[in-house]
Amino acid sequence: MRAIVNTPATGGVAFAEVAEPLPADGEVLIEVKAVSVNRGEILNLPGSPEGWRPGWDVAGVVLESSNGFTAGQRVVALSLADGSWAERIAVPAEAVAALPDAVGFAEAATLPVAALTALRLVRESGTLLGRRVLVTGAAGGVGRILVQLASAAGAEVTAVARNAARAKGLNELGAAAVVTEIDAADGPFDAVYESVGGTSLASALNLVGPGGTVFSYGNSSGESTPVDFFQFFGGHEQAVLRHFVFVTGAQVGPDLAALARLVADGRLDVGVSFTKDWAHVEEALTAVRERTVAGKAVLTIG
């Protein structure tokens, strides 16, 4: 079968013939219909070996009935073993969820990494009803969903986007305020979801209120962060800086099912703004790398 593989010598990726997946006990064999491109996958390319196969998000059709799923069933899945940028993949059943007919494969492909990350960040914050929340990188795949989920949970959300063009539509998604510079945000905030790093994270530490939490879950800027911890500890009583790492668990399948229902019901807009056949993978990688895509970039297969 065909798959996209890493080619570090050329600084990109290529198509290659690879072995067919052989599902083990407890796995579901899926014909892949769509995948999304995540910044983490792009960041992993330079340091990974020749032939490594990227890809975490999966949307497709079950090929063989097994583990509670039937042949022909539409599903969404998360593959933390990589390799989803391929025609077929075997995924542990606990990381697979049935896909409502109302949700297209392109939409579904955004859920495993971006939407699960947003969902778990919101859960880690505890109750958000009446709380003030700041979301940096709000025009990105995770950020757009964070704005919606935090707002739906009752938070007053301030969204930070790089420019006015990328900020467009964030108010309609639930942001009470939208700014293009983090220093223009009107703090303090009870929770800050920070994905930019560098000076953005440093500013976020000055905007969190007493007892609040800054969740650092990315560093899209690639910059180091100058931090004056004495100022942080002295001016933000019992505030916490937490490094959030996306982890899986028994709830991956049910969480994906819940997110898919939100999309089906029109309560979650995943923001697909780039959809092309996977032959255009290099174009998609460039668009995500250079941040010309607001929301998510999706590649369709077959």
Summary of the structure (lengths in Angstrom):
residues: 302
radius of gyration: 19.4
end to end distance: 12.0
largest distance: 59.2
contacts: 1043
relative contact order: 0.16
helix: 29%
strand: 29%
